[in-house]
Amino acid sequence: MAVTLHDVAREAGVSYATASRALNGSDRNVRQENAVRVQAAAARLGYVPHAPAQAIARGSTNTVALVVSDVDDPYFSMIAAGVIDAAEDAGLIVTMAVADRSPGLELQIVRTLRGHRPRAIVVAGSRIDGSGERASLVEELEAYRASGGRVSLISQPDLPFPTFAIDNTGGARRLALELAGLGYQRFAVVHGDDAIRASRDRRTAFADGLREAGLGLDPGCEIATDFSRSGGLAAAERLAELARAGVEAVFAVTDVMAIGAMSGLRAAGLRPGVDLALAGFDDIEAAGEVTPGLTSVRAPLREVGRRAVEAALSGAPAGVVDIPVEVVLRDSTPPRHRGADPPRTVVVNGATHLTARKGHDVAASSQAHGHVT
C-alpha cells in the first residue's frame, strides 16, 4: 500500500496540515524542528509527494511550460536548449507542447496548461494573422497571470506580455544588401504563407533591401510554399527553371527551407553555390555543416530562450526586447567576380573590420549597418 501524507504526519508526530506545509513548499511558516522531523519521516517511509496536490497547495508546479510551433524545426530546438538552461538554474523542469503553427491549437494548449499550473509559460513562434484567436489567447494568458503565473513570448510584438522579438526585417534587409555587394543581380525568394508574420516580414524586407541596392525581383521569382524543409524541396523544381533562365541567387526565409532547396537542386542536376547561390535565415547548426556552408542570418536563439525564462520568472513587465541579428556569409554565396575570388571585407562606418577567405564565415551585425565589398 502506498505511503500517504497521513502516515508521514503520524510518523513525525505533527498534524496533517503541518506535514503538508513542510513538504509542499507553502509560504506559510513551519517551525524548523517540525520541518526537519517531517522530512526525515518522509524519507524513512519512502513517501512520494503527489504533484497535482502540491501544485494546488503552492499555487504552481516546479515546471516551465514551453509552447513551440514545430518540433521538427531546429530553430525551436535551439530556443528550447536555452529555456532548459534557465529552468535548470532555477530548479525547475521544462514541459513542451507543439502548436503545429495552428492558432486554435495554441489556444487550446494554453487553456490546458492553466490547469497544470506551471510556474511560467513561454510561447515561441511566429504570430499567424487572420486567425481570430488573438483576443482569446490574450484572455487566457491574462487569467493565468492573474492567478500567479508568469508569461513571456518569443515572437513579433503583438501581445501585451514581455516579448523577445528577433530582428526579422533588419536581418533580411541586410542580407539583401550584402548579396548585392557580392555582385548578385538576379534573385528569387522562397517563402511561406504570408499569414505567417515571420515569413512575410523577411520576404518583404529582403525585397526592400534589393530596392535599396537598385535591384528588384523579376515577376515569377517569389515562390510560396510550405514553411518547412519539405517546402524548400518542393520549390527546387521551379528554382532550377529560374537558374537556367539567369537567376543567380535565392533567399529562403528559413534555413530549413534553404537546405531542402539544396537537396532538390542537386536532384535536378544543379550545384548549390555554383549554379545557383542560396541563403537562409536563423543560422541553425546545420547551416554551418551542410556543403556548401549556408549563408544565413544568425539569431542568438539559445540566449533568447534563456532570457525569456528569466524575464518570465522575474515578473518582467510587458514590453518588447529587440534581438539583433548578424549576417553570416559562407560558401553557398561566393562572390560574383571573374577570375580569382577576391577577399570579402566587412566595412562598418567606413572602417574595415574583417576579411575572409573562401571557406571562412563573415558576420556583420544588423545593428552596425555595414556592407560587404
C-alpha positions as semicolon CSV with decimal commas, in nm:
position;residue;x (nm);y (nm);z (nm)
1;M;0,000;0,000;0,000
2;A;0,131;0,347;-0,090
3;V;0,251;0,568;0,191
4;T;0,020;0,866;0,246
5;L;0,075;1,210;0,391
6;H;-0,130;1,100;0,693
7;D;0,131;0,826;0,752
8;V;0,412;1,084;0,738
9;A;0,230;1,317;0,981
10;R;0,171;1,033;1,224
11;E;0,537;0,919;1,200
12;A;0,662;1,274;1,261
13;G;0,417;1,343;1,543
14;V;0,267;1,651;1,378
15;S;-0,068;1,747;1,231
16;Y;-0,162;1,667;0,873
17;A;-0,163;2,041;0,791
18;T;0,189;2,087;0,928
19;A;0,319;1,790;0,731
20;S;0,155;1,926;0,417
21;R;0,308;2,272;0,457
22;A;0,652;2,126;0,531
23;L;0,657;1,916;0,214
24;N;0,474;2,126;-0,043
25;G;0,679;2,443;-0,015
26;S;0,391;2,656;0,110
27;D;0,475;3,011;0,209
28;R;0,302;2,960;0,544
29;N;0,552;2,917;0,826
30;V;0,651;2,579;0,968
31;R;0,879;2,562;1,271
32;Q;1,224;2,443;1,171
33;E;1,227;2,144;1,404
34;N;0,888;2,028;1,275
35;A;1,000;2,065;0,913
36;V;1,309;1,853;0,985
37;R;1,102;1,583;1,156
38;V;0,851;1,573;0,867
39;Q;1,123;1,547;0,602
40;A;1,301;1,275;0,796
41;A;0,976;1,080;0,839
42;A;0,901;1,111;0,468
43;A;1,247;0,978;0,383
44;R;1,216;0,683;0,622
45;L;0,875;0,585;0,487
46;G;0,965;0,645;0,121
47;Y;0,687;0,896;0,077
48;V;0,650;1,041;-0,277
49;P;0,451;1,370;-0,290
50;H;0,152;1,392;-0,521
51;A;0,245;1,661;-0,774
52;P;-0,108;1,786;-0,857
53;A;-0,189;1,819;-0,488
54;Q;0,135;2,008;-0,431
55;A;0,051;2,241;-0,717
56;I;-0,284;2,324;-0,560
57;A;-0,121;2,388;-0,224
58;R;0,158;2,603;-0,368
59;G;-0,037;2,762;-0,650
60;S;0,204;2,625;-0,910
61;T;0,423;2,330;-1,005
62;N;0,801;2,324;-1,040
63;T;0,775;2,342;-1,417
64;V;0,817;2,585;-1,703
65;A;0,589;2,519;-2,000
66;L;0,729;2,591;-2,346
67;V;0,485;2,613;-2,638
68;V;0,651;2,590;-2,981
69;S;0,519;2,594;-3,335
70;D;0,711;2,298;-3,479
71;V;0,902;2,023;-3,300
72;D;1,095;1,925;-3,615
73;D;1,242;2,271;-3,679
74;P;1,593;2,314;-3,527
75;Y;1,504;2,681;-3,471
76;F;1,282;2,572;-3,183
77;S;1,532;2,313;-3,060
78;M;1,786;2,590;-3,009
79;I;1,532;2,803;-2,822
80;A;1,435;2,501;-2,611
81;A;1,800;2,447;-2,513
82;G;1,813;2,797;-2,367
83;V;1,479;2,753;-2,192
84;I;1,610;2,433;-2,031
85;D;1,933;2,607;-1,923
86;A;1,744;2,881;-1,741
87;A;1,486;2,645;-1,593
88;E;1,754;2,416;-1,452
89;D;1,931;2,713;-1,298
90;A;1,603;2,796;-1,122
91;G;1,550;2,436;-1,006
92;L;1,263;2,380;-1,248
93;I;1,192;2,129;-1,523
94;V;1,057;2,203;-1,871
95;T;0,750;2,057;-2,035
96;M;0,694;2,125;-2,404
97;A;0,383;2,134;-2,622
98;V;0,367;2,172;-3,000
99;A;0,108;2,401;-3,159
100;D;0,187;2,294;-3,518
101;R;0,151;2,656;-3,637
102;S;-0,219;2,641;-3,552
103;P;-0,352;2,939;-3,352
104;G;-0,651;2,728;-3,246
105;L;-0,430;2,450;-3,111
106;E;-0,202;2,705;-2,943
107;L;-0,504;2,849;-2,761
108;Q;-0,618;2,502;-2,657
109;I;-0,271;2,421;-2,522
110;V;-0,259;2,739;-2,314
111;R;-0,603;2,660;-2,170
112;T;-0,488;2,312;-2,075
113;L;-0,164;2,441;-1,925
114;R;-0,354;2,673;-1,694
115;G;-0,497;2,362;-1,526
116;H;-0,147;2,215;-1,485
117;R;-0,027;2,530;-1,304
118;P;0,328;2,567;-1,441
119;R;0,542;2,836;-1,282
120;A;0,573;3,009;-1,620
121;I;0,455;2,974;-1,980
122;V;0,686;3,069;-2,267
123;V;0,521;3,087;-2,610
124;A;0,767;3,070;-2,902
125;G;0,672;3,107;-3,266
126;S;0,551;3,348;-3,529
127;R;0,213;3,513;-3,489
128;I;-0,038;3,399;-3,752
129;D;-0,251;3,678;-3,894
130;G;-0,623;3,648;-3,961
131;S;-0,688;3,351;-3,734
132;G;-0,935;3,517;-3,495
133;E;-0,784;3,361;-3,181
134;R;-0,574;3,658;-3,067
135;A;-0,826;3,805;-2,820
136;S;-0,899;3,465;-2,665
137;L;-0,528;3,388;-2,628
138;V;-0,469;3,720;-2,453
139;E;-0,763;3,648;-2,223
140;E;-0,630;3,302;-2,131
141;L;-0,278;3,428;-2,063
142;E;-0,407;3,723;-1,861
143;A;-0,620;3,488;-1,649
144;Y;-0,319;3,261;-1,596
145;R;-0,106;3,558;-1,493
146;A;-0,377;3,687;-1,260
147;S;-0,367;3,353;-1,076
148;G;0,007;3,390;-1,014
149;G;0,156;3,252;-1,335
150;R;0,425;3,424;-1,539
151;V;0,432;3,471;-1,917
152;S;0,683;3,563;-2,186
153;L;0,689;3,532;-2,564
154;I;0,949;3,483;-2,836
155;S;0,763;3,629;-3,130
156;Q;0,668;3,951;-3,307
157;P;0,549;4,245;-3,094
158;D;0,175;4,192;-3,067
159;L;0,055;4,057;-2,733
160;P;0,065;4,254;-2,403
161;F;0,336;4,044;-2,237
162;P;0,718;4,052;-2,224
163;T;0,820;3,973;-2,583
164;F;1,159;3,893;-2,732
165;A;1,147;3,994;-3,098
166;I;1,405;3,870;-3,350
167;D;1,502;4,144;-3,597
168;N;1,349;3,974;-3,900
169;T;1,318;4,288;-4,110
170;G;1,662;4,429;-4,035
171;G;1,832;4,094;-4,090
172;A;1,664;4,023;-4,424
173;R;1,732;4,376;-4,549
174;R;2,100;4,350;-4,453
175;L;2,128;4,014;-4,625
176;A;1,991;4,160;-4,949
177;L;2,240;4,447;-4,937
178;E;2,533;4,217;-4,874
179;L;2,440;3,974;-5,150
180;A;2,408;4,269;-5,386
181;G;2,751;4,380;-5,268
182;L;2,890;4,040;-5,367
183;G;2,781;4,106;-5,725
184;Y;2,447;3,923;-5,745
185;Q;2,182;4,097;-5,952
186;R;1,901;3,850;-6,020
187;F;1,724;3,691;-5,724
188;A;1,442;3,458;-5,626
189;V;1,272;3,425;-5,286
190;V;1,124;3,109;-5,133
191;H;0,875;3,187;-4,856
192;G;0,580;3,051;-4,660
193;D;0,223;3,172;-4,638
194;D;0,210;3,550;-4,581
195;A;-0,022;3,490;-4,285
196;I;0,291;3,366;-4,104
197;R;0,425;3,702;-3,996
198;A;0,791;3,598;-3,973
199;S;0,784;3,473;-4,331
200;R;0,612;3,784;-4,461
201;D;0,841;4,022;-4,271
202;R;1,154;3,852;-4,402
203;R;1,025;3,833;-4,759
204;T;0,922;4,198;-4,779
205;A;1,235;4,327;-4,603
206;F;1,458;4,134;-4,843
207;A;1,276;4,295;-5,135
208;D;1,319;4,635;-4,967
209;G;1,693;4,572;-4,937
210;L;1,717;4,485;-5,304
211;R;1,540;4,808;-5,398
212;E;1,779;4,998;-5,175
213;A;2,064;4,842;-5,375
214;G;1,900;4,945;-5,703
215;L;1,777;4,592;-5,780
216;G;1,446;4,409;-5,777
217;L;1,272;4,076;-5,815
218;D;1,160;3,967;-6,160
219;P;0,796;3,854;-6,200
220;G;0,754;3,489;-6,106
221;C;1,060;3,487;-5,880
222;E;0,871;3,474;-5,547
223;I;0,779;3,114;-5,469
224;A;0,520;3,046;-5,198
225;T;0,547;2,700;-5,045
226;D;0,516;2,518;-4,713
227;F;0,708;2,683;-4,428
228;S;0,933;2,377;-4,383
229;R;1,219;2,175;-4,529
230;S;0,974;1,988;-4,749
231;G;0,850;2,323;-4,877
232;G;1,202;2,418;-4,982
233;L;1,243;2,080;-5,150
234;A;0,917;2,129;-5,339
235;A;1,030;2,472;-5,460
236;A;1,352;2,334;-5,610
237;E;1,198;2,239;-5,945
238;R;1,089;2,598;-6,005
239;L;1,425;2,725;-5,877
240;A;1,607;2,505;-6,127
241;E;1,400;2,661;-6,407
242;L;1,481;3,009;-6,282
243;A;1,852;2,928;-6,254
244;R;1,857;2,816;-6,616
245;A;1,681;3,142;-6,704
246;G;1,953;3,351;-6,538
247;V;1,855;3,386;-6,172
248;E;2,177;3,390;-5,970
249;A;2,077;3,369;-5,603
250;V;1,790;3,251;-5,384
251;F;1,682;3,374;-5,042
252;A;1,480;3,116;-4,849
253;V;1,318;3,274;-4,544
254;T;1,441;2,993;-4,314
255;D;1,749;2,775;-4,313
256;V;1,546;2,455;-4,320
257;M;1,372;2,573;-4,638
258;A;1,709;2,662;-4,791
259;I;1,853;2,321;-4,701
260;G;1,550;2,150;-4,854
261;A;1,602;2,356;-5,170
262;M;1,969;2,250;-5,178
263;S;1,866;1,886;-5,183
264;G;1,612;1,944;-5,456
265;L;1,859;2,138;-5,672
266;R;2,109;1,855;-5,653
267;A;1,840;1,611;-5,760
268;A;1,773;1,841;-6,057
269;G;2,140;1,828;-6,156
270;L;2,241;2,172;-6,028
271;R;2,524;2,253;-5,788
272;P;2,424;2,474;-5,494
273;G;2,665;2,761;-5,456
274;V;2,796;2,714;-5,811
275;D;2,498;2,705;-6,047
276;L;2,274;2,887;-5,800
277;A;2,367;3,068;-5,479
278;L;2,146;3,018;-5,172
279;A;2,096;3,196;-4,842
280;G;1,868;3,130;-4,546
281;F;1,776;3,280;-4,210
282;D;1,822;3,171;-3,844
283;D;2,173;3,017;-3,871
284;I;2,076;2,682;-3,722
285;E;2,368;2,445;-3,655
286;A;2,311;2,259;-3,982
287;A;2,376;2,581;-4,178
288;G;2,746;2,554;-4,100
289;E;2,756;2,177;-4,153
290;V;2,600;2,136;-4,498
291;T;2,809;2,152;-4,816
292;P;2,848;2,421;-4,923
293;G;2,812;2,607;-4,594
294;L;2,489;2,805;-4,600
295;T;2,493;3,184;-4,585
296;S;2,240;3,285;-4,322
297;V;2,125;3,546;-4,071
298;R;2,227;3,448;-3,721
299;A;1,993;3,497;-3,427
300;P;2,115;3,407;-3,074
301;L;1,832;3,159;-3,025
302;R;1,967;2,975;-2,721
303;E;2,033;3,304;-2,545
304;V;1,683;3,423;-2,633
305;G;1,532;3,109;-2,480
306;R;1,726;3,166;-2,161
307;R;1,634;3,532;-2,139
308;A;1,265;3,460;-2,200
309;V;1,252;3,227;-1,899
310;E;1,444;3,469;-1,679
311;A;1,208;3,751;-1,776
312;A;0,901;3,543;-1,704
313;L;1,023;3,418;-1,366
314;S;1,125;3,768;-1,259
315;G;0,781;3,906;-1,341
316;A;0,913;4,146;-1,603
317;P;0,653;4,398;-1,724
318;A;0,501;4,388;-2,070
319;G;0,732;4,529;-2,334
320;V;0,945;4,438;-2,633
321;V;1,311;4,335;-2,622
322;D;1,460;4,366;-2,970
323;I;1,706;4,089;-3,053
324;P;1,978;4,195;-3,300
325;V;2,098;3,953;-3,567
326;E;2,403;3,928;-3,790
327;V;2,460;3,816;-4,147
328;V;2,698;3,521;-4,184
329;L;2,848;3,476;-4,531
330;R;2,950;3,123;-4,632
331;D;3,039;2,934;-4,948
332;S;2,680;2,899;-5,071
333;T;2,706;3,263;-5,186
334;P;3,056;3,308;-5,334
335;P;3,142;3,650;-5,480
336;R;3,022;3,705;-5,836
337;H;3,356;3,816;-5,983
338;R;3,555;3,681;-6,279
339;G;3,889;3,515;-6,213
340;A;4,018;3,451;-5,864
341;D;3,783;3,525;-5,577
342;P;3,881;3,848;-5,404
343;P;3,876;3,865;-5,025
344;R;3,546;3,968;-4,871
345;T;3,572;4,260;-4,632
346;V;3,310;4,386;-4,390
347;V;3,315;4,765;-4,376
348;V;3,125;4,935;-4,095
349;N;3,101;5,312;-4,092
350;G;3,400;5,337;-4,322
351;A;3,627;5,113;-4,114
352;T;3,746;4,770;-4,227
353;H;3,666;4,513;-3,961
354;L;3,715;4,166;-4,104
355;T;3,838;3,983;-4,413
356;A;3,751;3,626;-4,505
357;R;3,899;3,378;-4,749
358;K;3,699;3,101;-4,907
359;G;3,553;2,863;-4,651
360;H;3,550;3,117;-4,368
361;D;3,248;3,281;-4,208
362;V;3,190;3,654;-4,222
363;A;2,949;3,807;-3,970
364;A;2,810;4,159;-3,994
365;S;2,579;4,289;-3,723
366;S;2,232;4,411;-3,814
367;Q;2,289;4,696;-3,570
368;A;2,607;4,812;-3,741
369;H;2,455;4,886;-4,084
370;G;2,779;4,793;-4,257
371;H;2,825;4,644;-4,602
372;V;3,037;4,386;-4,777
373;T;3,275;4,485;-5,056
